[in-house]
Structure formats: structure tokens, C-alpha cells
């Protein structure tokens, strides 16, 4: 990937140079036109010479602009060749065009919601109108509120975020969120930094008792930090000044806001595309092998190979049957035997052979199929 990254950097750099040069030349043309207007106003008789001079300048600046665009095109062509050389595989063999047949509305809705979640409200409205979608205005209103509050947090203004967290206090507490306390903690630290010790103490007395049962250790640290308010940076509590706390606060606010709306903090479209791109090399390799062997993968609910994903992209627990080594599905769910061991439904059916008693594959305990219970992760 290094050659591709280096070449892309060249394209990016050249594109910026060409863009700057083009804008500069356009500005020069505008200035030349204005100068020509002034000369004609003061000396109308010079119209022929003035227009000839303006035409010459225009041709000169246009030629420079076109030449720079040709140079950019050369860099782009070179980049395309490197990409084509690197990826010779036909990625269409790893796709199934029938998957999204008759699902255009679902795809368009997903894209529109992605724009809304990313705060691209004007783009979302245009897309919704052109795709003729029916998306409630309340969703856009809610995310508009989220981005307003998030903008305040980025500017280290906490009033709107604290007010929002206070209004959602019960819901946040049910979900085990620590957002409200962390907002008050950050406001307290702000007062300490501004050398407003008395205000900080009064603020702590008013707000912190509400959280003492869950955050007593953190509250003790914050109160001890009061003694070092004039030199927090060199104190044992300098971690309270970390800029990372503000970034974590922004992420936590977005996550909790989305959770209360019943949505994931990350856009489903972004996650889907990222996972697909991550899995593509593995799927391409498998598709190529199966094509050479003239086989087809007929299992619709799972891939023929496991695709390793980072933990933050795993949203559901996965159970692999210890007998068949296959992952459970809705049609083949995990079943718990009376002894506590778990196997999949298909393995249970094979072991029981109807209603006869069978021995657990992992212990001497015997049971029947109707004694097994389906479990949910």
C-alpha cells in the first residue's frame, strides 16, 4: 500500500497547487477587467488598444491554467496505473447484485439518515426531496440539537450539555451512563483553572452530592485538587487538565444522545462500508478459489470463511457449536442441556435421534431433546 499512498499524496499535493493557481489566475483576470473598465471610463478612445491588451492577458492566464491542469491530469493517470497494477482482481465476483433488488427505497433511506447523522442537513434535505422519501422531521430536529450542543462542548461551553443531561437524568441513569457527572466534573475543573476557588467549592457542594454513591472516589480526588488549584499542572491531579477529557466528553455525549434515540453512535452505513472493505480481500480470495473449483456457496446466512473484525465492530455475541463447529443462526439456535452445556439445535437433533435419551458430548449426564432450552445472548 505504500506506493499507492505516496502516489496519492502527490495527487493531493498537485491538486491543491492547481486549485490555488487557478483561483489566483481567475482573480488576476477579474483585476485586469476592472483595470480595463477604469481606463475606458477615463479614455474611451483607447478602447481598441485596451481590449487587445485585455485579450492578450486573458489568453496568457488561460494558457497557464490549462497547462497546470494538464500536469495534474498526468499525475492522476500515473496514480490510476499504479492502482490498476496493484488490484488486478475483479471485485464484482465477490458481490451479489440480487441482494438489493427492489430495495432502492431502503438504500436511499439509509443514505439520507447517514447525511442527517453526519450533520449534513442541507444535503440530506435535497436528497430526501429528490428521492421522494418520507423521513420524519423530528429526526433531523433531534440531530440538529445534538450538533448544536456538541459545538458548544468543542468550544468548552458546557451549559447546554449540562441542561440536556439534567433533563435526561433518569434515562441516562437507567443506562448506567456517567455523562452527567463528567459534565459537572469538567465544569468544576474549569472553575479551578480560572482561579475561582470559592465558586468551584460552592458548585461542588451543590452538584456532587447527587453522584456520591457511584463516584465517591472521583469526588474525593476533585475535592483534594482544590488544595492545588494554583499549581494543578504540577500536582498529582494534573490528569484533570488533559485535553483528551474533552474529546472523551464529546464522544460520550454523542454515544448517549444516539442511545436515547434508540440508535447506534456510529452510522450504520459507515460501519457497513468499513466492514465490507475490511472483508473484501478475504472474500475475493475465497470467491476466486470457489470459481476455480466450480463450486458455489449456497448458505445465505453466513460467509464461507470467518472475517476477523476489531472488537469495536462486533455488535452481537456469536456462538459456535462445539460439536458441529458452526455458528448459530435463527434457524439453528443455541440450546442449553440440563447439565448446562450448550450445543446448536441441529447437533441436538442428531444426538437425540428423535426423543431417545442421549449423553451430553462433554459430560456423562443424560437427557432428552425436549429438556433442552433455547438460550439468547
C-alpha positions as CSV (number, residue, x, y, z in Angstrom):
1,X,0.0,0.0,0.0
2,X,3.0,2.3,0.5
3,X,3.5,3.1,-3.3
4,X,-0.2,3.9,-3.6
5,X,-0.2,6.1,-0.5
6,X,2.8,8.0,-1.8
7,X,1.3,8.5,-5.2
8,X,-2.0,9.6,-3.8
9,X,-0.1,12.2,-1.7
10,X,1.4,13.5,-4.9
11,X,-2.0,13.8,-6.5
12,X,-3.4,15.5,-3.4
13,X,-0.5,18.0,-3.3
14,X,-0.7,18.7,-7.1
15,X,-4.4,19.2,-6.9
16,X,-4.0,21.8,-4.2
17,X,-1.3,23.6,-6.2
18,X,-3.5,23.6,-9.3
19,X,-6.5,24.8,-7.3
20,X,-4.5,27.7,-5.8
21,X,-3.0,28.6,-9.2
22,X,-6.4,28.5,-10.9
23,X,-8.1,30.7,-8.2
24,X,-5.1,33.1,-8.4
25,X,-5.4,33.4,-12.2
26,X,-9.1,34.0,-12.0
27,X,-8.5,36.8,-9.5
28,X,-5.9,38.3,-11.9
29,X,-8.4,38.1,-14.8
30,X,-11.0,39.9,-12.7
31,X,-8.5,42.6,-11.8
32,X,-7.5,43.0,-15.4
33,X,-11.1,43.5,-16.4
34,X,-11.6,46.1,-13.7
35,X,-8.5,48.0,-14.7
36,X,-9.7,47.9,-18.3
37,X,-13.0,49.4,-17.2
38,X,-11.3,52.2,-15.4
39,X,-9.1,53.1,-18.4
40,X,-12.1,53.1,-20.7
41,X,-14.0,55.4,-18.4
42,X,-11.2,57.9,-18.3
43,X,-10.2,57.4,-22.0
44,X,-13.0,56.0,-24.2
45,X,-10.9,56.5,-27.3
46,X,-8.4,53.8,-26.2
47,X,-11.0,51.0,-26.5
48,X,-9.1,49.2,-29.2
49,X,-5.7,49.1,-27.5
50,X,-7.3,48.3,-24.1
51,X,-9.4,45.4,-25.4
52,X,-6.4,44.0,-27.3
53,X,-4.3,44.2,-24.1
54,X,-7.1,42.6,-22.1
55,X,-7.4,39.8,-24.7
56,X,-3.7,39.1,-24.6
57,X,-3.7,38.9,-20.7
58,X,-6.7,36.6,-20.8
59,X,-5.0,34.2,-23.3
60,X,-1.8,34.2,-21.2
61,X,-3.5,33.4,-17.9
62,X,-5.9,30.9,-19.5
63,X,-2.9,29.1,-21.1
64,X,-1.1,28.9,-17.7
65,X,-4.3,27.5,-16.1
66,X,-4.8,24.9,-18.8
67,X,-1.1,23.8,-18.6
68,X,-1.4,23.3,-14.9
69,X,-4.5,21.1,-15.4
70,X,-2.6,19.0,-17.9
71,X,0.2,18.5,-15.4
72,X,-2.5,17.4,-12.8
73,X,-4.0,15.0,-15.3
74,X,-0.6,13.4,-15.8
75,X,-0.2,12.8,-12.1
76,X,-3.8,11.3,-11.9
77,X,-3.1,9.0,-14.8
78,X,0.1,7.7,-13.2
79,X,-1.8,7.1,-10.0
80,X,-4.6,5.2,-11.8
81,X,-2.0,2.9,-13.4
82,X,-0.4,2.1,-10.0
83,X,-3.9,1.3,-8.6
84,X,-4.8,-0.9,-11.5
85,X,-1.5,-2.7,-11.3
86,X,-2.0,-3.3,-7.6
87,X,-5.5,-4.6,-7.8
88,X,-6.0,-6.8,-10.8
89,X,-8.8,-8.8,-9.3
90,X,-12.4,-8.3,-10.5
91,X,-14.2,-7.3,-7.3
92,X,-17.6,-8.0,-8.9
93,X,-17.1,-11.7,-8.3
94,X,-17.4,-11.0,-4.6
95,X,-20.7,-9.2,-4.9
96,X,-24.3,-10.3,-5.4
97,X,-26.3,-7.8,-7.3
98,X,-29.6,-9.5,-6.4
99,X,-29.2,-8.7,-2.7
100,X,-30.5,-5.2,-3.1
101,X,-33.1,-5.9,-5.8
102,X,-36.3,-4.0,-5.2
103,X,-34.7,-2.3,-2.1
104,X,-33.9,1.1,-3.6
105,X,-36.1,2.9,-1.0
106,X,-34.3,1.1,1.9
107,X,-30.9,2.1,0.5
108,X,-32.0,5.7,-0.1
109,X,-33.4,6.0,3.4
110,X,-30.1,4.6,4.8
111,X,-28.1,7.2,2.8
112,X,-30.4,10.0,3.9
113,X,-30.2,9.1,7.6
114,X,-26.4,8.9,7.2
115,X,-26.4,12.6,6.0
116,X,-28.6,13.6,8.9
117,X,-26.4,11.8,11.4
118,X,-23.3,13.5,10.0
119,X,-24.9,16.9,10.3
120,X,-25.2,17.5,6.6
121,X,-28.7,18.7,6.9
122,X,-28.9,20.8,3.6
123,X,-27.6,17.8,1.6
124,X,-30.0,15.5,3.4
125,X,-33.0,17.7,2.6
126,X,-32.0,17.8,-1.1
127,X,-31.5,14.0,-1.2
128,X,-34.8,13.3,0.6
129,X,-36.7,15.6,-1.8
130,X,-35.1,14.1,-4.9
131,X,-35.5,10.5,-3.7
132,X,-39.1,11.2,-2.6
133,X,-38.5,9.8,0.9
134,X,-40.8,10.1,3.9
135,X,-38.5,10.8,6.9
136,X,-40.0,12.4,10.0
137,X,-38.7,16.0,10.6
138,X,-38.2,15.1,14.3
139,X,-35.1,13.0,13.5
140,X,-33.4,16.0,11.8
141,X,-34.5,18.3,14.7
142,X,-33.0,15.9,17.2
143,X,-29.7,15.6,15.5
144,X,-29.6,19.4,14.9
145,X,-29.9,19.8,18.7
146,X,-27.1,17.2,19.1
147,X,-24.7,19.1,16.9
148,X,-25.5,22.4,18.5
149,X,-24.7,21.0,21.9
150,X,-21.6,19.2,20.5
151,X,-20.4,22.5,19.0
152,X,-20.7,24.1,22.4
153,X,-18.7,21.3,24.0
154,X,-15.9,21.7,21.4
155,X,-15.8,25.4,22.4
156,X,-15.6,24.3,26.1
157,X,-19.0,25.7,26.8
158,X,-20.9,23.2,29.0
159,X,-24.2,25.0,29.9
160,X,-26.3,23.5,27.1
161,X,-24.9,20.0,27.6
162,X,-25.4,20.1,31.4
163,X,-29.0,21.2,30.9
164,X,-29.6,18.4,28.3
165,X,-28.1,15.8,30.7
166,X,-30.2,17.1,33.6
167,X,-33.4,16.8,31.5
168,X,-32.5,13.2,30.6
169,X,-31.1,12.3,34.0
170,X,-33.4,9.3,34.7
171,X,-32.9,7.8,31.3
172,X,-29.1,8.2,31.4
173,X,-29.0,6.6,34.9
174,X,-31.0,3.6,33.7
175,X,-28.4,3.0,31.0
176,X,-25.6,3.3,33.5
177,X,-24.2,6.5,31.9
178,X,-21.7,8.7,33.7
179,X,-22.2,11.6,31.3
180,X,-24.0,14.0,33.7
181,X,-21.3,13.6,36.4
182,X,-18.5,14.0,33.9
183,X,-20.0,17.2,32.7
184,X,-20.2,18.6,36.2
185,X,-16.7,17.4,36.9
186,X,-15.4,19.2,33.8
187,X,-17.2,22.4,34.8
188,X,-15.7,22.2,38.3
189,X,-12.2,21.8,36.8
190,X,-12.9,24.9,34.6
191,X,-13.6,27.0,37.7
192,X,-10.4,25.8,39.3
193,X,-8.4,26.7,36.2
194,X,-9.9,30.2,36.2
195,X,-8.8,30.5,39.9
196,X,-12.4,30.8,41.1
197,X,-11.9,28.5,44.1
198,X,-15.0,29.7,46.1
199,X,-17.2,29.3,43.1
200,X,-15.7,25.8,42.5
201,X,-16.3,24.8,46.1
202,X,-19.9,26.1,46.0
203,X,-20.5,24.2,42.7
204,X,-19.1,21.0,44.2
205,X,-21.3,21.3,47.3
206,X,-24.4,21.8,45.1
207,X,-23.8,19.2,42.4
208,X,-21.6,16.4,43.6
209,X,-23.8,15.0,46.4
210,X,-26.2,13.8,43.7
211,X,-23.5,11.4,42.5
212,X,-21.7,10.3,45.7
213,X,-23.0,6.7,45.7
214,X,-21.4,6.0,42.3
215,X,-18.5,8.4,42.1
216,X,-17.3,8.9,45.7
217,X,-13.6,8.1,44.7
218,X,-13.7,10.7,41.9
219,X,-15.3,13.3,44.1
220,X,-12.6,12.8,46.7
221,X,-9.9,13.4,44.1
222,X,-11.7,16.5,42.8
223,X,-12.0,18.0,46.3
224,X,-8.4,17.3,47.0
225,X,-7.4,19.0,43.8
226,X,-8.9,22.2,45.4
227,X,-5.8,22.4,47.5
228,X,-3.6,22.5,44.4
229,X,-5.7,24.9,42.4
230,X,-2.8,27.4,41.9
231,X,-0.5,24.7,40.6
232,X,-2.6,21.9,39.1
233,X,-0.2,21.3,36.2
234,X,2.5,20.1,38.6
235,X,0.2,18.4,41.1
236,X,-0.9,14.8,41.5
237,X,-4.1,15.9,39.8
238,X,-2.6,17.2,36.5
239,X,-4.6,14.5,34.6
240,X,-7.7,16.6,35.2
241,X,-6.2,19.1,32.7
242,X,-5.8,16.6,29.9
243,X,-7.3,17.7,26.6
244,X,-8.3,14.1,26.0
245,X,-11.0,14.5,28.6
246,X,-12.8,17.0,26.3
247,X,-12.6,14.6,23.3
248,X,-13.9,11.7,25.5
249,X,-16.7,14.0,26.7
250,X,-17.7,14.8,23.1
251,X,-17.7,11.1,22.2
252,X,-19.6,10.1,25.3
253,X,-22.3,12.8,24.7
254,X,-22.8,11.6,21.1
255,X,-23.0,8.0,22.1
256,X,-25.5,8.7,24.9
257,X,-27.6,11.0,22.7
258,X,-27.9,8.4,20.0
259,X,-28.6,5.6,22.5
260,X,-31.5,7.6,23.9
261,X,-32.8,7.8,20.4
262,X,-32.5,4.0,20.0
263,X,-29.7,4.4,17.5
264,X,-26.0,3.3,17.4
265,X,-23.4,6.1,17.9
266,X,-21.8,5.2,14.6
267,X,-23.6,5.5,11.3
268,X,-24.8,2.0,10.1
269,X,-23.8,3.0,6.5
270,X,-20.3,3.9,7.6
271,X,-19.9,0.6,9.6
272,X,-21.3,-1.5,6.7
273,X,-19.0,0.0,4.2
274,X,-16.0,-0.2,6.5
275,X,-16.7,-3.9,7.3
276,X,-17.2,-4.6,3.7
277,X,-13.9,-3.1,2.7
278,X,-12.2,-5.0,5.5
279,X,-13.7,-8.3,4.4
280,X,-13.1,-7.7,0.7
281,X,-9.6,-9.3,0.4
282,X,-10.7,-12.5,2.2
283,X,-14.0,-12.8,0.2
284,X,-12.2,-12.2,-3.1
285,X,-9.7,-14.9,-2.3
286,X,-12.4,-17.3,-1.4
287,X,-14.5,-16.4,-4.4
288,X,-11.6,-17.0,-6.7
289,X,-10.9,-20.4,-5.2
290,X,-14.5,-21.5,-5.4
291,X,-14.7,-20.2,-9.0
292,X,-11.7,-22.3,-10.0
293,X,-13.2,-25.4,-8.3
294,X,-16.6,-24.6,-10.0
295,X,-18.3,-24.5,-6.6
296,X,-20.9,-22.1,-5.3
297,X,-21.6,-21.0,-1.7
298,X,-25.3,-21.7,-1.1
299,X,-25.5,-20.7,2.6
300,X,-27.3,-17.4,2.7
301,X,-26.9,-16.6,6.4
302,X,-23.2,-16.7,6.7
303,X,-19.9,-16.3,4.8
304,X,-17.8,-19.3,3.8
305,X,-14.9,-18.1,5.9
306,X,-14.6,-16.1,9.1
307,X,-13.7,-12.4,8.6
308,X,-11.6,-11.0,11.5
309,X,-13.0,-7.7,12.8
310,X,-11.8,-5.4,15.6
311,X,-13.8,-5.5,18.8
312,X,-15.5,-2.2,18.3
313,X,-17.2,-3.5,15.2
314,X,-18.6,-6.6,16.9
315,X,-22.2,-5.8,18.0
316,X,-23.7,-9.3,18.6
317,X,-22.5,-12.2,20.6
318,X,-21.5,-15.2,18.4
319,X,-21.9,-18.8,19.5
320,X,-20.1,-21.6,17.7
321,X,-21.4,-25.1,18.4
322,X,-18.7,-27.2,20.0
323,X,-20.0,-30.3,18.2
324,X,-20.5,-29.1,14.6
325,X,-18.1,-26.1,14.8
326,X,-20.7,-24.0,13.0
327,X,-22.0,-20.6,14.1
328,X,-25.6,-20.5,15.4
329,X,-28.4,-18.9,13.4
330,X,-32.1,-18.1,13.9
331,X,-32.8,-21.5,12.2
332,X,-30.1,-23.3,14.2
333,X,-30.1,-21.6,17.6
334,X,-28.0,-22.5,20.7
335,X,-29.7,-24.9,23.1
336,X,-28.7,-25.5,26.7
337,X,-28.9,-29.0,28.1
338,X,-29.9,-29.8,31.7
339,X,-26.3,-30.2,32.6
340,X,-25.5,-26.6,31.5
341,X,-23.6,-27.4,28.3
342,X,-24.7,-25.7,25.1
343,X,-24.9,-27.0,21.6
344,X,-26.8,-26.0,18.4
345,X,-30.2,-27.2,17.5
346,X,-29.0,-29.3,14.6
347,X,-26.4,-31.1,16.7
348,X,-29.1,-31.7,19.4
349,X,-31.4,-33.3,16.8
350,X,-28.6,-35.6,15.6
351,X,-27.6,-36.7,19.1
352,X,-31.2,-37.3,20.2
353,X,-32.3,-39.2,17.1
354,X,-35.9,-38.2,17.8
355,X,-36.9,-38.4,21.5
356,X,-34.4,-41.0,22.7
357,X,-32.2,-40.2,25.6
358,X,-28.6,-39.3,24.8
359,X,-25.4,-38.5,26.7
360,X,-24.0,-35.0,26.7
361,X,-20.9,-34.8,24.4
362,X,-19.0,-33.1,27.2
363,X,-20.1,-34.9,30.4
364,X,-21.8,-38.2,31.5
365,X,-25.2,-36.5,32.1
366,X,-28.1,-38.0,30.1
367,X,-31.2,-36.1,28.9
368,X,-33.8,-35.9,26.1
369,X,-34.2,-33.2,23.4
370,X,-37.3,-31.7,25.0
371,X,-35.4,-30.9,28.1
372,X,-33.1,-28.6,26.3
373,X,-33.8,-24.8,26.4
374,X,-33.1,-22.2,23.8
375,X,-30.8,-19.5,25.1
376,X,-30.4,-15.9,23.9
377,X,-27.2,-13.9,24.0
